[in-house]
Amino acid sequence: MFGYVVINKPELKIKDFDKYQEYYCGLCQSLKQNHGRRGQLTLNYDLNFVGILLSSLYEPEEKQYWIRCPIHPFHKKSVRTNQYMDYVSDMNIILTYFKLEDDVLDENSLKSQSFKQLLKKDFQRVKEKYPKKVDTIKYHLDQIHVLEQKHCLDLDEVSGHFGHIMASICVYQDDIFKEDLYQMGFYLGKFIYLIDAFEDVEEDIKKQTYNPFKEKFKDEHFQEDCFHLLEMMISNSSFYFEKLPLIENVELLRNIIYSGIWTKFELIKKKRMEEKS
């Protein structure tokens, strides 16, 4: 359900792209340092956005250094880390662990079961650090599972639970920014859930598995209706985003929330048009 909150590279200045890569590599290094190489396998773009957002809002002291990456062995990579990248590395572990748990439950996946066991100690450690956050995430994931079992077609209800999950992750601490971060994360989470369902609807129909868009897929204006629904979610999310007093990296973050998040939608739309022609 991740990989939607990304940059639109052609629209991004080189200096902002370089900064984005530094944070992404920083998150990867935070995962390695805090959770080992297995932690690096949980890396995703969506939580990199959260890490950059919190770093830009709170402006912490950062470490910047160079590494040699096994994936890019011929060039050193610049890395940027701070306490918020460490925080989102922990959130990566939580979300991945619960996703693996869900895969085991739904598909009896041995691969997911094995990886879940590898992450178990890391998950327990993170749970001790953030017990309330883990309980909140678990509760809403359980509610999503219940609604999926009931084949719930209420888009607002089912996406709202994932909205609360992203909202709780976006809120790092109880301060004056809490409400705006929560609301921004809430609508962003709803967007992620809905665009994931939009992308998977054809496959879910073939497999006869749950998807809240199954009944609407054959509608003449399905794609247009989905676009307007997703647009509404991002409009609400960006409203609260703009209330935050961001200066550092604000153009990079705007590139993601106004442009980058639509790149996957356009790819899905293009693919479906090609399949029809």
Residue frames as qw, qx, qy, qz and C-alpha x, y, z in Angstrom:
[[0.000, 0.884, 0.468, 0.000, 0.00, 0.00, 0.00],
 [0.288, -0.799, 0.108, 0.517, 3.01, 2.28, -0.23],
 [0.511, -0.007, 0.519, 0.686, 4.98, 3.95, -3.00],
 [0.210, 0.777, 0.526, 0.274, 2.52, 6.70, -3.91],
 [0.193, -0.968, -0.047, 0.155, 3.96, 9.69, -2.01],
 [0.748, -0.021, 0.268, 0.607, 6.88, 10.40, -4.32],
 [0.080, -0.593, 0.160, 0.785, 8.56, 13.27, -6.14],
 [0.676, 0.695, 0.244, 0.019, 7.84, 14.44, -9.67],
 [0.677, -0.312, 0.236, 0.623, 11.48, 14.49, -10.73],
 [0.428, 0.453, 0.377, 0.685, 11.15, 16.49, -14.01],
 [0.133, -0.868, -0.247, -0.411, 9.54, 19.35, -12.06],
 [0.680, -0.694, -0.068, 0.226, 12.11, 19.35, -9.26],
 [0.155, 0.907, -0.383, 0.081, 15.18, 21.58, -9.03],
 [0.729, 0.307, -0.566, 0.233, 18.49, 19.70, -8.98],
 [0.044, 0.398, -0.622, 0.673, 19.37, 20.94, -5.49],
 [0.677, -0.195, 0.284, -0.650, 15.99, 19.75, -4.17],
 [0.927, 0.147, -0.305, -0.164, 16.37, 16.36, -5.85],
 [0.490, 0.387, -0.648, 0.436, 19.82, 15.99, -4.29],
 [0.286, -0.333, 0.531, -0.725, 18.37, 16.85, -0.86],
 [0.862, -0.050, -0.001, -0.504, 15.56, 14.34, -1.36],
 [0.837, 0.250, -0.479, 0.083, 18.08, 11.62, -2.18],
 [0.189, 0.424, -0.649, 0.603, 20.16, 12.53, 0.87],
 [0.560, -0.241, 0.406, -0.680, 17.16, 12.09, 3.14],
 [0.925, 0.103, -0.179, -0.317, 16.15, 8.85, 1.42],
 [0.676, 0.322, -0.586, 0.310, 19.66, 7.46, 1.88],
 [0.107, -0.410, 0.560, -0.713, 19.56, 8.82, 5.43],
 [0.795, -0.164, 0.165, -0.561, 16.39, 6.87, 6.16],
 [0.898, 0.218, -0.381, -0.019, 18.01, 3.76, 4.71],
 [0.407, 0.388, -0.627, 0.538, 21.03, 4.25, 6.99],
 [0.433, -0.351, 0.416, -0.719, 18.78, 4.88, 10.02],
 [0.929, -0.032, -0.073, -0.361, 17.05, 1.58, 9.29],
 [0.773, 0.307, -0.502, 0.237, 20.40, -0.18, 9.01],
 [0.155, 0.420, -0.588, 0.673, 21.82, 1.33, 12.21],
 [0.506, -0.243, 0.397, -0.726, 18.65, 0.81, 14.26],
 [0.861, 0.063, 0.309, -0.399, 17.36, -2.45, 12.80],
 [0.555, -0.241, 0.733, 0.311, 20.12, -4.03, 10.73],
 [0.036, 0.165, -0.682, -0.712, 20.06, -4.98, 7.07],
 [0.017, 0.451, 0.889, 0.079, 16.63, -6.57, 7.49],
 [0.025, 0.709, 0.382, -0.593, 15.36, -3.13, 8.47],
 [0.004, -0.417, 0.407, 0.813, 16.60, -1.68, 5.18],
 [0.040, 0.205, 0.891, 0.404, 14.22, -4.01, 3.34],
 [0.017, 0.692, 0.680, -0.243, 11.29, -2.03, 4.78],
 [0.157, -0.330, 0.109, 0.924, 12.40, 1.26, 3.17],
 [0.286, 0.643, 0.668, 0.240, 9.63, 3.20, 1.39],
 [0.221, 0.354, 0.168, 0.893, 9.13, 6.63, -0.16],
 [0.348, -0.731, -0.426, -0.405, 5.96, 7.50, 1.75],
 [0.644, -0.701, -0.197, 0.236, 7.64, 7.62, 5.14],
 [0.551, 0.030, 0.076, 0.830, 10.63, 9.41, 3.65],
 [0.044, -0.633, -0.300, -0.712, 8.15, 12.22, 2.95],
 [0.586, -0.756, -0.272, -0.100, 7.06, 12.19, 6.60],
 [0.738, -0.336, -0.072, 0.581, 10.69, 12.30, 7.71],
 [0.346, 0.279, 0.176, 0.879, 11.45, 15.30, 5.48],
 [0.270, -0.733, -0.355, -0.514, 8.27, 17.03, 6.63],
 [0.671, -0.703, -0.204, 0.120, 9.12, 16.67, 10.33],
 [0.670, -0.132, 0.038, 0.729, 12.76, 17.61, 9.71],
 [0.185, 0.467, 0.256, 0.826, 11.65, 20.77, 7.90],
 [0.414, -0.768, -0.325, -0.365, 9.15, 21.69, 10.60],
 [0.706, -0.694, -0.065, 0.125, 11.36, 21.15, 13.65],
 [0.401, 0.819, -0.327, 0.248, 14.76, 21.92, 12.03],
 [0.842, -0.514, 0.119, 0.112, 16.87, 19.52, 14.13],
 [0.149, -0.720, 0.627, 0.256, 20.63, 19.21, 14.15],
 [0.927, 0.339, 0.002, -0.163, 21.55, 16.93, 11.26],
 [0.557, -0.439, 0.607, 0.359, 24.43, 14.63, 10.45],
 [0.705, 0.671, -0.077, -0.216, 25.64, 14.71, 6.87],
 [0.420, -0.527, 0.696, 0.247, 28.26, 12.28, 5.61],
 [0.580, 0.467, -0.512, -0.428, 29.26, 10.10, 2.65],
 [0.728, -0.180, 0.649, -0.128, 28.91, 6.35, 2.28],
 [0.217, 0.266, -0.805, -0.484, 29.54, 3.65, -0.27],
 [0.741, 0.087, 0.316, -0.587, 26.26, 1.93, -1.02],
 [0.479, -0.084, 0.854, 0.183, 26.21, -1.73, -2.20],
 [0.543, 0.641, 0.537, -0.074, 23.47, -0.83, -4.69],
 [0.404, 0.906, -0.047, 0.114, 25.56, 2.04, -6.13],
 [0.839, -0.379, 0.060, 0.386, 29.14, 0.81, -5.50],
 [0.635, 0.315, 0.155, 0.688, 30.97, 3.10, -7.94],
 [0.038, 0.609, 0.011, 0.792, 29.89, 6.43, -6.47],
 [0.186, -0.167, -0.679, 0.690, 29.78, 7.66, -2.89],
 [0.217, -0.674, -0.576, -0.409, 26.34, 8.72, -1.70],
 [0.021, -0.310, 0.345, -0.886, 25.65, 11.77, 0.47],
 [0.432, -0.454, -0.779, 0.022, 23.53, 10.92, 3.51],
 [0.161, -0.411, 0.197, -0.875, 21.48, 13.20, 5.77],
 [0.527, -0.381, -0.759, 0.033, 20.09, 11.89, 9.08],
 [0.169, -0.385, 0.345, -0.839, 18.48, 13.27, 12.24],
 [0.249, 0.013, 0.821, -0.513, 16.17, 12.18, 15.06],
 [0.650, 0.336, 0.184, -0.656, 13.09, 12.36, 12.83],
 [0.616, 0.394, -0.617, -0.290, 14.56, 10.00, 10.26],
 [0.083, 0.162, -0.932, 0.313, 15.26, 7.64, 13.18],
 [0.471, 0.178, 0.527, -0.684, 11.62, 8.03, 14.21],
 [0.734, 0.387, -0.130, -0.543, 10.23, 7.21, 10.76],
 [0.377, 0.349, -0.856, -0.056, 12.62, 4.25, 10.54],
 [0.184, 0.018, 0.862, -0.471, 10.81, 2.88, 13.60],
 [0.605, 0.358, 0.249, -0.666, 7.44, 3.59, 11.98],
 [0.528, 0.427, -0.627, -0.383, 8.66, 1.64, 8.92],
 [0.115, 0.153, -0.964, 0.183, 9.19, -1.40, 11.12],
 [0.396, 0.214, 0.633, -0.630, 5.71, -1.13, 12.67],
 [0.635, 0.454, -0.048, -0.623, 3.90, -0.82, 9.34],
 [0.461, 0.401, -0.756, -0.236, 5.92, -3.55, 7.67],
 [0.062, -0.091, 0.939, -0.327, 5.43, -5.96, 10.57],
 [0.501, 0.321, 0.529, -0.604, 1.66, -5.48, 10.55],
 [0.597, 0.500, -0.332, -0.532, 1.58, -5.75, 6.73],
 [0.287, 0.303, -0.907, -0.049, 3.41, -9.08, 6.95],
 [0.262, 0.090, 0.821, -0.500, 0.99, -10.21, 9.65],
 [0.601, 0.436, 0.163, -0.650, -1.89, -9.36, 7.33],
 [0.506, 0.469, -0.626, -0.364, -0.28, -11.26, 4.44],
 [0.053, 0.150, -0.971, 0.181, 0.12, -14.34, 6.62],
 [0.405, 0.262, 0.638, -0.600, -3.52, -14.10, 7.71],
 [0.607, 0.533, 0.022, -0.590, -4.94, -13.52, 4.20],
 [0.675, 0.552, -0.432, -0.229, -2.61, -15.59, 2.02],
 [0.918, -0.334, 0.204, 0.061, -0.83, -17.94, 4.45],
 [0.553, 0.760, -0.299, 0.165, 2.40, -16.63, 2.90],
 [0.888, -0.278, -0.095, 0.354, 5.49, -18.51, 4.11],
 [0.500, 0.405, -0.038, 0.764, 7.73, -15.74, 2.78],
 [0.234, -0.712, -0.003, -0.662, 5.85, -13.13, 4.83],
 [0.832, -0.538, -0.117, -0.068, 5.89, -15.42, 7.88],
 [0.823, -0.006, -0.113, 0.557, 9.68, -15.80, 7.64],
 [0.265, 0.493, -0.049, 0.827, 10.30, -12.06, 7.26],
 [0.507, -0.711, -0.119, -0.473, 7.87, -11.32, 10.10],
 [0.878, -0.409, -0.140, 0.208, 9.92, -13.59, 12.38],
 [0.632, 0.222, -0.079, 0.739, 13.09, -11.75, 11.36],
 [0.001, -0.556, -0.010, -0.831, 11.50, -8.42, 12.34],
 [0.603, -0.599, -0.516, -0.106, 9.89, -9.64, 15.57],
 [0.595, -0.395, -0.301, 0.632, 12.59, -8.42, 17.98],
 [0.185, 0.121, 0.129, 0.967, 12.81, -5.06, 16.22],
 [0.350, -0.541, -0.476, -0.599, 9.04, -4.72, 16.36],
 [0.631, -0.585, -0.480, 0.171, 8.97, -5.49, 20.10],
 [0.479, -0.203, -0.146, 0.841, 11.69, -2.90, 20.70],
 [0.032, -0.271, -0.267, -0.924, 9.77, -0.23, 18.78],
 [0.488, -0.577, -0.569, -0.323, 6.54, -1.20, 20.56],
 [0.584, -0.490, -0.415, 0.497, 8.22, -0.52, 23.91],
 [0.270, -0.080, 0.032, 0.959, 9.25, 2.95, 22.68],
 [0.308, -0.008, -0.194, -0.931, 5.86, 3.87, 21.18],
 [0.118, 0.206, 0.954, -0.184, 3.20, 1.70, 22.88],
 [0.356, 0.574, 0.418, -0.607, 0.27, 4.07, 22.29],
 [0.341, 0.559, -0.418, -0.630, 1.20, 4.63, 18.66],
 [0.108, 0.144, -0.960, -0.212, 1.50, 0.89, 18.02],
 [0.214, 0.362, 0.830, -0.365, -1.87, 0.26, 19.71],
 [0.376, 0.612, 0.107, -0.687, -3.49, 2.97, 17.58],
 [0.303, 0.445, -0.665, -0.517, -2.07, 1.58, 14.34],
 [0.001, -0.021, -1.000, 0.007, -3.05, -1.99, 15.30],
 [0.323, 0.449, 0.627, -0.549, -6.60, -0.92, 16.17],
 [0.449, 0.614, -0.079, -0.644, -7.21, 0.81, 12.85],
 [0.236, 0.344, -0.835, -0.357, -5.62, -2.00, 10.82],
 [0.139, 0.171, 0.952, -0.213, -7.90, -4.45, 12.64],
 [0.399, 0.557, 0.386, -0.618, -10.89, -2.27, 11.79],
 [0.376, 0.525, -0.492, -0.583, -9.86, -2.21, 8.13],
 [0.080, 0.134, -0.981, -0.118, -9.62, -6.01, 8.19],
 [0.277, 0.366, 0.775, -0.434, -13.12, -6.29, 9.72],
 [0.432, 0.623, 0.069, -0.649, -14.58, -3.96, 7.07],
 [0.276, 0.441, -0.726, -0.451, -12.82, -5.83, 4.28],
 [0.079, 0.057, 0.992, -0.079, -14.27, -9.11, 5.56],
 [0.329, 0.551, 0.597, -0.481, -17.72, -7.50, 5.43],
 [0.396, 0.369, 0.558, 0.629, -17.01, -6.27, 1.87],
 [0.055, -0.760, -0.327, 0.559, -17.67, -2.71, 3.03],
 [0.456, 0.537, 0.409, 0.580, -18.35, -0.30, 0.15],
 [0.181, -0.969, -0.160, 0.056, -18.32, 2.83, 2.32],
 [0.653, 0.496, -0.148, 0.552, -15.19, 4.52, 0.93],
 [0.129, -0.780, 0.226, -0.569, -15.12, 7.16, 3.64],
 [0.800, -0.531, 0.177, -0.216, -15.29, 4.65, 6.48],
 [0.962, -0.015, 0.065, 0.265, -12.70, 2.18, 5.25],
 [0.552, 0.550, -0.114, 0.617, -10.20, 4.78, 4.00],
 [0.305, -0.837, 0.105, -0.442, -10.70, 6.79, 7.19],
 [0.872, -0.471, 0.100, 0.089, -9.05, 4.09, 9.26],
 [0.781, 0.164, 0.063, 0.599, -5.89, 4.24, 7.17],
 [0.095, 0.806, 0.022, 0.584, -6.17, 8.01, 7.44],
 [0.602, -0.769, 0.106, -0.186, -5.93, 7.72, 11.22],
 [0.910, -0.153, 0.097, 0.373, -2.87, 5.49, 10.86],
 [0.547, 0.456, 0.059, 0.700, -0.98, 8.04, 8.74],
 [0.212, -0.852, -0.034, -0.478, -2.20, 10.84, 11.00],
 [0.770, -0.633, 0.070, 0.044, -0.77, 9.16, 14.09],
 [0.821, 0.036, 0.117, 0.558, 2.56, 8.68, 12.31],
 [0.313, 0.674, 0.099, 0.662, 2.73, 12.32, 11.19],
 [0.405, -0.844, 0.058, -0.348, 2.28, 13.54, 14.78],
 [0.597, 0.309, -0.590, 0.446, 5.67, 13.27, 16.47],
 [0.273, -0.155, -0.632, 0.708, 4.78, 15.02, 19.72],
 [0.110, -0.790, -0.602, 0.034, 1.98, 16.88, 21.51],
 [0.282, -0.322, -0.020, 0.904, 2.56, 20.54, 20.59],
 [0.310, 0.580, 0.139, -0.740, 1.02, 23.44, 18.67],
 [0.305, 0.380, -0.638, -0.596, 1.56, 21.64, 15.34],
 [0.303, 0.012, 0.942, -0.145, -0.21, 18.45, 16.42],
 [0.538, 0.517, 0.512, -0.425, -3.66, 19.19, 14.99],
 [0.466, 0.720, -0.265, -0.440, -2.44, 20.40, 11.59],
 [0.050, 0.427, -0.889, -0.156, -0.05, 17.45, 11.27],
 [0.408, 0.144, 0.865, -0.255, -2.83, 15.06, 12.24],
 [0.575, 0.621, 0.305, -0.436, -5.32, 16.44, 9.74],
 [0.332, 0.686, -0.525, -0.379, -2.73, 16.60, 6.97],
 [0.065, -0.286, 0.956, 0.033, -1.74, 12.99, 7.63],
 [0.518, 0.280, 0.698, -0.408, -5.37, 11.88, 7.91],
 [0.632, 0.659, 0.080, -0.401, -6.33, 13.02, 4.43],
 [0.238, 0.625, -0.708, -0.225, -3.01, 11.86, 2.98],
 [0.289, -0.133, 0.937, -0.143, -3.67, 8.41, 4.46],
 [0.626, 0.467, 0.484, -0.393, -7.14, 8.33, 2.91],
 [0.478, 0.724, -0.336, -0.367, -5.57, 9.25, -0.43],
 [0.008, 0.463, -0.882, -0.082, -3.03, 6.41, -0.14],
 [0.464, 0.117, 0.842, -0.249, -5.71, 3.84, 0.68],
 [0.607, 0.612, 0.300, -0.408, -7.99, 4.97, -2.13],
 [0.411, 0.712, -0.469, -0.323, -5.33, 5.20, -4.85],
 [0.167, -0.311, 0.936, -0.002, -4.07, 1.76, -3.84],
 [0.542, 0.335, 0.715, -0.286, -7.61, 0.41, -4.28],
 [0.518, 0.739, -0.045, -0.429, -7.90, 2.28, -7.59],
 [0.179, 0.609, -0.734, -0.242, -4.72, 0.65, -8.86],
 [0.164, -0.170, 0.968, -0.084, -5.62, -2.87, -7.68],
 [0.640, 0.208, 0.316, -0.669, -9.31, -2.98, -8.66],
 [0.722, 0.385, -0.427, -0.385, -8.90, -5.02, -11.86],
 [0.346, 0.303, -0.868, 0.184, -6.63, -7.57, -10.21],
 [0.278, -0.036, 0.724, -0.631, -8.95, -7.83, -7.20],
 [0.737, 0.252, 0.032, -0.627, -11.94, -8.45, -9.47],
 [0.653, 0.363, -0.645, -0.162, -10.04, -11.28, -11.20],
 [0.262, 0.191, -0.863, 0.388, -8.98, -12.80, -7.88],
 [0.532, -0.573, -0.515, -0.352, -12.43, -12.20, -6.36],
 [0.487, -0.264, -0.497, 0.669, -10.85, -10.41, -3.41],
 [0.102, -0.835, -0.435, 0.321, -12.07, -7.30, -1.63],
 [0.307, 0.076, 0.157, 0.935, -11.87, -3.88, -3.22],
 [0.128, 0.562, 0.497, -0.649, -14.16, -0.94, -2.32],
 [0.263, 0.484, -0.283, -0.785, -14.29, 0.12, -6.00],
 [0.243, 0.035, 0.939, 0.241, -15.44, -3.26, -7.39],
 [0.297, 0.633, 0.694, -0.170, -19.06, -2.19, -7.83],
 [0.168, 0.873, 0.053, -0.455, -18.09, 1.09, -9.49],
 [0.428, -0.366, 0.595, 0.573, -15.36, -0.12, -11.85],
 [0.349, 0.350, 0.748, 0.443, -17.66, -0.63, -14.84],
 [0.112, 0.853, 0.355, -0.367, -19.27, 2.80, -14.45],
 [0.566, 0.712, 0.188, 0.371, -18.71, 5.06, -17.45],
 [0.067, 0.879, -0.191, 0.431, -17.17, 7.83, -15.35],
 [0.873, -0.411, -0.177, 0.195, -15.28, 5.59, -12.90],
 [0.675, 0.096, -0.086, 0.727, -11.85, 7.07, -13.59],
 [0.029, 0.580, 0.063, 0.811, -13.09, 10.65, -13.51],
 [0.636, -0.674, -0.179, -0.329, -15.02, 10.06, -10.29],
 [0.856, -0.293, -0.169, 0.391, -11.94, 8.50, -8.67],
 [0.459, 0.337, -0.049, 0.821, -9.82, 11.46, -9.72],
 [0.241, -0.671, -0.074, -0.697, -12.23, 13.92, -8.10],
 [0.807, -0.559, -0.181, -0.063, -12.34, 11.84, -4.92],
 [0.793, -0.093, -0.110, 0.592, -8.54, 11.68, -4.72],
 [0.238, 0.520, 0.040, 0.819, -8.31, 15.38, -5.56],
 [0.489, -0.738, -0.146, -0.441, -10.59, 16.14, -2.62],
 [0.857, -0.428, -0.143, 0.247, -8.35, 14.16, -0.25],
 [0.643, 0.087, -0.016, 0.761, -5.19, 15.95, -1.39],
 [0.022, -0.681, -0.144, -0.717, -6.91, 19.33, -1.36],
 [0.647, -0.724, -0.115, -0.209, -7.79, 18.80, 2.30],
 [0.856, -0.253, -0.058, 0.447, -4.34, 17.44, 3.13],
 [0.493, 0.335, 0.052, 0.801, -2.56, 20.36, 1.43],
 [0.251, -0.816, -0.169, -0.492, -4.79, 22.86, 3.26],
 [0.725, -0.687, 0.021, 0.045, -3.35, 21.70, 6.60],
 [0.799, 0.061, 0.074, 0.593, 0.12, 21.31, 5.09],
 [0.283, 0.615, 0.095, 0.730, 0.13, 25.01, 4.16],
 [0.464, -0.835, -0.089, -0.280, -0.78, 25.98, 7.73],
 [0.842, -0.370, -0.016, 0.391, 2.55, 24.60, 8.96],
 [0.007, -0.960, 0.201, 0.197, 5.37, 27.21, 9.21],
 [0.871, 0.010, 0.325, 0.367, 7.70, 25.45, 6.80],
 [0.150, 0.896, -0.284, -0.307, 10.68, 27.20, 5.23],
 [0.165, -0.494, 0.821, 0.234, 13.40, 24.60, 4.74],
 [0.145, 0.014, 0.954, 0.262, 12.64, 22.12, 1.93],
 [0.453, 0.437, 0.459, -0.627, 9.18, 23.62, 1.38],
 [0.510, 0.517, -0.370, -0.580, 9.48, 23.54, -2.44],
 [0.183, 0.218, -0.955, -0.084, 10.58, 19.91, -2.30],
 [0.212, 0.237, 0.846, -0.429, 7.60, 19.02, -0.10],
 [0.490, 0.520, 0.145, -0.684, 5.21, 20.96, -2.35],
 [0.358, 0.399, -0.711, -0.456, 6.55, 19.09, -5.37],
 [0.054, -0.019, -0.994, 0.092, 5.53, 15.85, -3.65],
 [0.206, 0.399, 0.737, -0.505, 2.13, 16.83, -2.29],
 [0.429, 0.616, 0.088, -0.655, 0.93, 18.82, -5.32],
 [0.533, 0.591, -0.462, -0.392, 2.58, 16.93, -8.16],
 [0.098, 0.387, -0.917, 0.013, 4.48, 13.79, -7.22],
 [0.441, 0.079, 0.790, -0.420, 1.49, 12.04, -5.67],
 [0.691, 0.510, 0.137, -0.494, -0.27, 12.16, -9.06],
 [0.192, 0.549, -0.734, -0.350, 2.50, 10.42, -11.01],
 [0.208, -0.005, 0.977, -0.048, 1.23, 6.93, -10.14],
 [0.491, 0.533, 0.503, -0.471, -2.35, 7.91, -10.98],
 [0.430, 0.697, -0.287, -0.497, -1.25, 9.08, -14.43],
 [0.044, 0.374, -0.906, -0.192, 0.70, 5.85, -15.00],
 [0.357, 0.227, 0.872, -0.245, -2.33, 3.74, -14.05],
 [0.490, 0.660, 0.233, -0.520, -4.58, 5.83, -16.31],
 [0.294, 0.639, -0.563, -0.434, -2.13, 5.55, -19.23],
 [0.125, -0.178, 0.975, 0.052, -1.82, 1.78, -18.80],
 [0.433, 0.405, 0.735, -0.329, -5.60, 1.31, -18.84],
 [0.460, 0.714, -0.046, -0.526, -5.97, 3.47, -21.93],
 [0.162, 0.519, -0.774, -0.324, -3.30, 1.43, -23.74],
 [0.256, 0.030, 0.961, -0.104, -5.03, -1.82, -22.77],
 [0.491, 0.565, 0.490, -0.448, -8.32, -0.56, -24.20],
 [0.395, 0.729, -0.265, -0.491, -6.82, 0.59, -27.52]]
